[in-house]
């Protein structure tokens, strides 16, 4: 097929596995996962030169050369925001809206956004998910009035995930699409802005679901989306607006003083009948929050780094405190929350842990790390030699199965600490611990479909 494509379309070059395309670095790992980022692209962007005298007068209008430099920097940042940096979209959009009437303070703010982008690199991961388990989850948020403009802004963030996310279980999440823009019409309240944003999010989600259904079956009846989506896995739309959630989940006629908002809510409710749930999370756990206003983006970046999310947050401290430290703590805890489906598996792990502890303690007899198989679909690497980095099986001999048969998930059990679940694929796979450690790293064999086995 590639040969046929090359005969019809001319390619400047053809690369496989790891390459750079339109300023984006792509790399495919052994398990099929894809990592992509624009770290090198962002590092090459130069800040705007601002003299000390100009900095001392931040309200002074910019000169035309400074305006051209501002347009250039905003354009470079916007290219990164559209492709790999959703955490910067709202900040870039606010500066972009000020270009025609920019002051020196806008030049300074633009340099700060560039500094933030360089100081907080982000890599996006596309992880393998079985087609029968795949679904979509969209986050919708809106800000009634931004800090600098009297217009409402909306943010949409769509993740590819598994259907377990609807069962309040921690699930793999991979970003698929996002947007940060103004609400195209005048709105009178926060509820009206949330309704407009949610309506656009639902439209985009339904389109992506239909696209996925067509990819699975090109002969599907795409002219009848309700019928097609009824046979797909249920999707979810997430909002942090409790009043909006109440309106959409009650069976009674919505009660709202703004009649246009009431009509919008009824339309959203109708579209959600296409096998889609509306879910609510607290504002502290809303991942699309930083797509609507200039704010700390650490929560979204941490979720992208861990690649896991849970819809429900029941931590009382998090509900009471909205600071970024608590939100980061909640996101990190998603990789170590026990999974109900793996209760039996974890029970087996606990039953063998005393024996394994004795093996680790007897380092006088065992002088090097070794592999073990089981129980169940587990493959374990026992670490008796103190190490600092997390363990990655690439290039290590003696593994009981081929690396391609391992899923991207792993569990690191440091002696004396709680287990940590994350992914071993990508550049973050060998991230260091703050101290040396011994213990074990648990990998899991992939579950192949009947077609893959053939």
C-alpha positions as CSV (number, residue, x, y, z in Angstrom):
1,X,0.0,0.0,0.0
2,X,2.9,2.4,0.8
3,X,4.4,1.7,-2.6
4,X,1.1,2.6,-4.3
5,X,0.8,5.8,-2.3
6,X,4.4,6.8,-3.2
7,X,3.6,6.3,-6.9
8,X,0.7,8.8,-6.7
9,X,2.0,11.3,-4.2
10,X,5.6,12.7,-4.2
11,X,7.4,12.5,-0.8
12,X,10.5,14.5,0.0
13,X,11.5,11.9,2.5
14,X,10.0,8.8,4.2
15,X,10.9,8.0,7.8
16,X,9.7,5.4,10.2
17,X,9.8,5.1,14.0
18,X,11.3,8.5,15.0
19,X,11.3,11.7,12.9
20,X,10.5,15.4,12.9
21,X,7.5,16.6,10.9
22,X,6.4,20.2,10.7
23,X,8.3,21.1,13.8
24,X,6.9,18.3,15.8
25,X,9.1,15.4,17.0
26,X,7.4,12.0,16.8
27,X,8.6,8.7,18.3
28,X,6.9,5.3,18.3
29,X,7.8,2.9,21.1
30,X,8.0,-0.9,21.1
31,X,4.4,-1.3,22.4
32,X,3.0,0.9,19.6
33,X,2.5,4.0,21.8
34,X,3.4,7.3,20.1
35,X,5.1,10.2,21.9
36,X,5.2,13.7,20.3
37,X,6.3,17.1,21.5
38,X,7.7,20.4,20.3
39,X,10.5,20.9,22.9
40,X,13.2,21.6,20.4
41,X,10.9,24.0,18.4
42,X,10.1,26.0,21.6
43,X,13.7,26.1,22.7
44,X,14.6,27.8,19.4
45,X,12.1,30.6,19.8
46,X,13.8,33.9,20.9
47,X,12.1,36.3,23.3
48,X,11.4,40.0,22.5
49,X,14.3,42.3,23.4
50,X,13.0,45.0,25.8
51,X,15.3,47.6,27.1
52,X,15.4,48.6,30.8
53,X,13.9,52.0,30.0
54,X,11.0,50.5,28.3
55,X,10.4,48.1,31.1
56,X,10.1,51.0,33.5
57,X,7.1,52.3,31.6
58,X,4.9,49.2,31.1
59,X,1.8,51.3,30.0
60,X,3.7,52.9,27.1
61,X,2.3,51.9,23.6
62,X,4.6,49.7,21.6
63,X,6.4,50.9,18.5
64,X,5.8,49.3,15.1
65,X,9.0,47.2,15.3
66,X,8.0,46.0,18.7
67,X,4.5,45.2,17.4
68,X,6.0,43.1,14.6
69,X,8.2,41.3,17.1
70,X,5.1,40.7,19.2
71,X,3.1,39.3,16.3
72,X,6.1,37.0,15.4
73,X,6.4,35.6,18.9
74,X,2.6,35.2,19.4
75,X,2.4,33.3,16.0
76,X,5.3,31.0,17.0
77,X,3.6,30.3,20.4
78,X,0.2,29.8,18.8
79,X,1.6,27.1,16.5
80,X,2.8,25.2,19.5
81,X,-0.4,25.8,21.4
82,X,-2.5,24.4,18.6
83,X,-0.5,21.2,18.1
84,X,1.1,20.2,21.5
85,X,0.6,22.8,24.2
86,X,-3.1,23.0,25.3
87,X,-1.8,24.4,28.7
88,X,-0.8,27.7,27.0
89,X,-3.8,28.3,24.7
90,X,-5.7,30.8,26.9
91,X,-2.7,32.9,27.7
92,X,-1.6,33.0,24.1
93,X,-5.2,34.0,23.0
94,X,-5.3,36.9,25.5
95,X,-2.1,38.3,24.2
96,X,-3.1,37.8,20.6
97,X,-6.3,39.9,21.2
98,X,-4.2,42.8,22.5
99,X,-1.7,43.0,19.6
100,X,-3.4,46.0,17.8
101,X,-3.5,48.0,21.1
102,X,-0.5,46.5,22.8
103,X,1.6,48.2,25.5
104,X,5.0,47.3,26.9
105,X,3.3,45.2,29.5
106,X,2.0,42.9,26.8
107,X,5.5,42.4,25.5
108,X,6.6,41.4,29.0
109,X,3.7,39.0,29.4
110,X,4.4,37.4,26.1
111,X,8.0,36.8,27.2
112,X,6.7,35.3,30.4
113,X,4.5,32.8,28.4
114,X,7.6,31.8,26.4
115,X,9.6,31.3,29.6
116,X,6.8,29.2,31.0
117,X,6.7,27.1,27.9
118,X,10.4,26.5,28.0
119,X,10.5,25.8,31.8
120,X,7.6,23.3,31.7
121,X,8.1,21.0,28.7
122,X,5.2,18.8,27.7
123,X,5.1,15.6,25.8
124,X,1.9,14.1,24.6
125,X,1.4,10.3,24.5
126,X,-1.0,8.2,22.4
127,X,-1.2,4.9,24.2
128,X,-2.6,1.6,22.7
129,X,-6.3,1.0,23.6
130,X,-8.3,-2.0,22.4
131,X,-10.9,-0.7,19.9
132,X,-13.7,-2.5,21.9
133,X,-12.6,-0.5,25.0
134,X,-12.1,2.9,23.4
135,X,-14.4,5.9,24.1
136,X,-14.2,9.6,24.3
137,X,-14.4,12.0,27.2
138,X,-14.8,15.8,26.7
139,X,-14.2,18.5,29.2
140,X,-16.1,21.8,28.8
141,X,-15.5,25.0,30.7
142,X,-16.3,28.8,30.3
143,X,-15.3,32.1,31.9
144,X,-17.9,34.8,31.9
145,X,-15.5,37.7,31.8
146,X,-11.7,37.4,31.4
147,X,-9.3,39.6,33.3
148,X,-8.7,42.0,30.4
149,X,-11.7,41.7,28.2
150,X,-15.5,42.0,28.6
151,X,-16.1,38.8,26.6
152,X,-16.7,35.2,27.6
153,X,-14.3,32.5,26.7
154,X,-14.8,28.8,26.3
155,X,-12.5,25.8,26.5
156,X,-12.9,22.3,25.2
157,X,-10.6,19.3,25.8
158,X,-11.3,15.9,24.3
159,X,-9.5,12.8,25.5
160,X,-9.4,9.3,24.1
161,X,-9.9,6.9,27.1
162,X,-11.5,3.6,28.1
163,X,-15.1,3.0,29.1
164,X,-14.0,2.3,32.7
165,X,-13.8,6.1,33.2
166,X,-17.6,6.1,33.3
167,X,-17.5,3.6,36.2
168,X,-15.5,6.0,38.4
169,X,-12.3,4.1,37.8
170,X,-8.9,5.6,37.0
171,X,-8.4,5.3,33.3
172,X,-5.9,6.0,30.6
173,X,-6.4,9.4,28.9
174,X,-4.8,10.7,25.8
175,X,-5.5,14.2,24.4
176,X,-7.1,14.1,20.9
177,X,-8.4,17.7,20.4
178,X,-8.7,21.0,22.2
179,X,-9.8,24.6,21.6
180,X,-9.7,27.9,23.4
181,X,-11.7,30.8,22.0
182,X,-14.3,33.5,22.6
183,X,-17.9,32.7,22.9
184,X,-19.3,33.9,19.6
185,X,-22.4,35.5,21.0
186,X,-23.1,37.9,23.9
187,X,-24.0,36.1,27.1
188,X,-25.6,37.6,30.2
189,X,-24.3,35.3,32.9
190,X,-21.9,32.5,33.8
191,X,-24.6,29.9,33.3
192,X,-25.3,31.3,29.8
193,X,-21.5,31.1,29.0
194,X,-21.3,27.6,30.3
195,X,-24.3,26.6,28.2
196,X,-22.8,28.0,25.0
197,X,-19.5,26.3,25.7
198,X,-21.1,23.0,26.5
199,X,-23.2,23.1,23.3
200,X,-20.1,23.5,21.2
201,X,-18.3,20.8,23.1
202,X,-21.1,18.3,22.6
203,X,-21.2,19.1,18.9
204,X,-17.5,18.5,18.6
205,X,-17.7,15.3,20.6
206,X,-20.5,13.8,18.5
207,X,-18.5,14.6,15.3
208,X,-15.4,12.8,16.7
209,X,-17.5,9.8,17.8
210,X,-19.1,9.6,14.3
211,X,-15.6,9.8,12.8
212,X,-14.4,6.9,15.0
213,X,-17.5,4.9,14.1
214,X,-16.8,5.4,10.4
215,X,-13.2,4.4,10.9
216,X,-14.3,1.1,12.5
217,X,-17.0,0.5,9.9
218,X,-16.9,2.6,6.7
219,X,-20.3,1.1,5.7
220,X,-22.1,2.6,8.8
221,X,-25.2,4.6,8.3
222,X,-23.5,7.9,9.0
223,X,-26.7,9.9,7.9
224,X,-28.4,8.5,11.0
225,X,-25.9,9.3,13.8
226,X,-28.2,8.5,16.7
227,X,-28.6,4.9,15.5
228,X,-24.9,4.5,14.8
229,X,-23.8,5.9,18.2
230,X,-26.2,3.7,20.0
231,X,-24.0,0.8,19.1
232,X,-20.8,2.5,20.2
233,X,-19.3,2.7,23.7
234,X,-20.9,5.4,25.9
235,X,-19.1,8.7,25.9
236,X,-19.0,11.4,28.6
237,X,-19.1,15.2,28.7
238,X,-17.7,16.8,31.9
239,X,-18.6,20.2,33.3
240,X,-17.9,21.9,36.6
241,X,-21.1,24.1,36.5
242,X,-23.4,22.5,39.1
243,X,-26.5,24.4,38.0
244,X,-25.9,23.3,34.4
245,X,-25.5,19.7,35.5
246,X,-28.7,19.9,37.5
247,X,-30.7,21.3,34.6
248,X,-29.5,18.6,32.3
249,X,-30.1,15.7,34.6
250,X,-33.5,16.6,36.0
251,X,-36.5,15.1,34.2
252,X,-38.6,18.2,34.8
253,X,-38.7,21.2,32.5
254,X,-35.6,23.4,33.2
255,X,-36.3,26.4,35.4
256,X,-34.1,29.3,34.3
257,X,-34.8,33.0,34.1
258,X,-32.9,33.2,30.8
259,X,-35.2,31.7,28.2
260,X,-32.5,31.4,25.6
261,X,-30.3,29.5,28.0
262,X,-33.2,27.2,28.8
263,X,-33.7,26.4,25.1
264,X,-29.9,25.8,24.8
265,X,-30.1,23.3,27.7
266,X,-33.0,21.5,26.2
267,X,-31.1,21.1,22.9
268,X,-28.0,19.8,24.8
269,X,-30.2,17.3,26.7
270,X,-31.6,16.1,23.4
271,X,-28.2,15.6,21.9
272,X,-26.9,13.7,24.9
273,X,-29.5,11.0,24.2
274,X,-27.0,9.8,21.5
275,X,-25.4,7.4,24.1
276,X,-23.6,10.1,26.0
277,X,-23.5,11.0,29.7
278,X,-23.2,14.4,31.4
279,X,-20.8,14.3,34.4
280,X,-19.9,16.8,37.0
281,X,-16.5,17.4,38.7
282,X,-15.4,20.1,41.1
283,X,-13.7,23.2,39.7
284,X,-10.4,22.0,41.2
285,X,-10.5,18.9,39.0
286,X,-11.6,20.6,35.8
287,X,-8.9,20.1,33.2
288,X,-10.2,22.6,30.7
289,X,-10.1,25.4,33.3
290,X,-6.8,26.8,32.0
291,X,-8.2,26.9,28.4
292,X,-10.6,29.7,29.4
293,X,-8.4,32.1,31.4
294,X,-4.8,32.9,32.4
295,X,-4.1,30.7,35.4
296,X,-1.8,28.1,36.7
297,X,-1.8,25.1,34.2
298,X,0.0,22.6,36.5
299,X,-3.1,20.5,36.9
300,X,-3.5,19.8,33.2
301,X,0.3,19.3,32.7
302,X,0.3,16.8,35.6
303,X,-2.6,14.9,34.0
304,X,-0.8,14.8,30.7
305,X,2.4,13.6,32.4
306,X,0.7,10.8,34.3
307,X,-1.7,9.9,31.5
308,X,-4.5,8.9,34.0
309,X,-7.6,10.5,35.3
310,X,-10.6,9.7,37.5
311,X,-13.9,11.5,37.1
312,X,-14.8,11.5,40.8
313,X,-12.8,13.3,43.5
314,X,-14.0,12.4,47.0
315,X,-11.1,13.9,48.9
316,X,-12.6,16.3,51.5
317,X,-9.5,18.4,51.6
318,X,-9.5,18.9,47.9
319,X,-13.1,20.1,48.0
320,X,-12.3,22.6,50.6
321,X,-9.0,24.0,49.2
322,X,-8.5,25.2,45.7
323,X,-4.8,25.7,45.7
324,X,-2.6,24.1,43.0
325,X,-0.7,21.9,45.5
326,X,-3.8,20.0,46.5
327,X,-5.0,19.7,42.8
328,X,-1.6,18.3,41.8
329,X,-1.7,15.9,44.8
330,X,-5.1,14.6,43.6
331,X,-3.9,14.1,40.0
332,X,-0.8,12.2,41.2
333,X,-3.0,10.0,43.5
334,X,-4.8,8.7,40.4
335,X,-1.8,6.5,39.5
336,X,-1.9,4.7,42.9
337,X,-5.6,4.4,43.6
338,X,-6.6,0.7,43.9
339,X,-8.5,-0.7,40.9
340,X,-11.6,-2.7,41.9
341,X,-11.2,-5.0,38.9
342,X,-7.7,-5.9,40.0
343,X,-8.6,-6.6,43.6
344,X,-7.9,-10.3,43.2
345,X,-4.7,-9.6,41.4
346,X,-3.5,-7.2,44.1
347,X,-4.5,-9.7,46.8
348,X,-2.2,-12.3,45.2
349,X,0.6,-9.6,45.1
350,X,0.1,-9.0,48.9
351,X,0.1,-12.7,49.6
352,X,3.6,-13.1,48.1
353,X,5.1,-9.9,49.3
354,X,6.5,-11.3,52.6
355,X,8.4,-14.0,50.6
356,X,9.6,-11.4,48.1
357,X,10.7,-9.1,51.0
358,X,12.8,-12.0,52.3
359,X,14.4,-12.4,48.9
360,X,15.3,-8.7,48.7
361,X,16.6,-8.7,52.2
362,X,18.9,-11.6,51.5
363,X,21.1,-9.5,49.2
364,X,24.1,-11.4,50.4
365,X,22.9,-14.4,48.4
366,X,21.5,-12.6,45.4
367,X,23.9,-10.0,44.0
368,X,22.1,-8.8,40.9
369,X,18.7,-8.0,39.7
370,X,16.6,-10.8,38.2
371,X,13.2,-11.5,36.4
372,X,10.2,-13.4,37.7
373,X,7.0,-14.5,36.0
374,X,3.5,-14.3,37.6
375,X,1.3,-14.4,39.3
376,X,-1.3,-14.0,36.6
377,X,-0.3,-11.8,33.7
378,X,2.5,-10.2,35.6
379,X,6.2,-10.0,34.7
380,X,8.4,-8.8,37.6
381,X,11.9,-7.3,37.7
382,X,13.3,-7.7,41.2
383,X,15.8,-5.0,42.2
384,X,18.4,-6.0,44.8
385,X,21.0,-3.5,43.6
386,X,20.2,0.0,44.8
387,X,19.2,2.3,41.9
388,X,17.9,5.8,41.4
389,X,16.0,5.7,38.1
390,X,12.7,3.9,37.4
391,X,13.2,0.7,35.5
392,X,12.7,0.3,31.7
393,X,12.9,-3.2,30.2
394,X,14.3,-1.9,26.8
395,X,17.8,-3.4,26.2
396,X,17.7,-5.6,29.4
397,X,18.2,-9.3,28.6
398,X,16.4,-12.3,30.3
399,X,12.8,-10.9,30.1
400,X,10.4,-14.0,30.2
401,X,8.4,-12.5,27.3
402,X,9.1,-10.2,24.3
403,X,8.9,-6.5,25.1
404,X,6.2,-6.2,22.5
405,X,4.0,-8.4,24.6
406,X,4.1,-6.0,27.6
407,X,1.5,-3.3,28.0
408,X,2.6,0.3,28.6
409,X,1.6,0.2,32.3
410,X,3.9,-0.6,35.1
411,X,3.9,-0.6,38.9
412,X,7.0,0.4,40.8
413,X,7.1,-1.0,44.4
414,X,9.8,0.8,46.3
415,X,10.6,-0.9,49.6
416,X,9.0,1.0,52.4
417,X,6.7,3.1,50.2
418,X,3.4,2.8,48.5
419,X,3.2,1.3,44.9
420,X,3.3,3.8,42.1
421,X,1.5,3.2,38.8
422,X,2.6,4.9,35.6
423,X,3.8,4.1,32.1
424,X,7.3,2.9,31.2
425,X,7.1,4.1,27.5
426,X,8.4,7.5,26.5
427,X,11.2,9.7,27.7
428,X,9.6,9.8,31.2
429,X,10.0,6.1,31.6
430,X,13.4,6.3,33.3
431,X,12.6,9.4,35.4
432,X,14.7,9.4,38.6
433,X,13.5,9.1,42.2
434,X,14.8,11.6,44.8
435,X,16.7,8.8,46.5
436,X,18.2,5.4,45.7
437,X,15.8,2.4,46.2
438,X,15.4,-1.3,46.0
439,X,12.2,-3.3,45.4
440,X,10.5,-4.5,42.3
441,X,8.9,-3.3,39.0
442,X,5.8,-5.1,37.8
443,X,4.8,-5.2,34.1
444,X,1.7,-6.6,32.7
445,X,1.2,-8.8,29.6
446,X,-1.0,-7.3,26.9
447,X,-4.4,-8.9,26.2
448,X,-4.5,-9.6,22.5
449,X,-7.7,-9.8,20.5
450,X,-8.4,-12.9,18.4
451,X,-7.5,-11.0,15.2
452,X,-4.1,-9.9,16.6
453,X,-3.4,-13.5,17.7
454,X,-4.0,-14.8,14.2
